[in-house]
Amino acid sequence: MHEPQWLKSSFSEASGNNCVEIASTNSHIALRESEDSTRTIMTGPSAFRGLLIGIKTDVVGTR
């Protein structure tokens, strides 16, 4: 198994250590904090899509 290619937001700080990174595998989306790359969260594409929609529509984090 190869190491996933992690992507950072273009909005991250110049140091690059204050953001969430994402990577995709064959069946999952992986998320990790750039400050602690040893902790990874795996989720499915539909759950990740729901998260992004919630963020874009300002639903996530309002409850």
Sequence and secondary structure as in RCSB ss.txt:
>XXXX:A:sequence
MHEPQWLKSSFSEASGNNCVEIASTNSHIALRESEDSTRTIMTGPSAFRGLLIGIKTDVVGTR
>XXXX:A:secstr
      EE TTS TTS SSEEEEE SS EEEEETTEEEEEEEE HHHHHHHHHHHHTT TT  
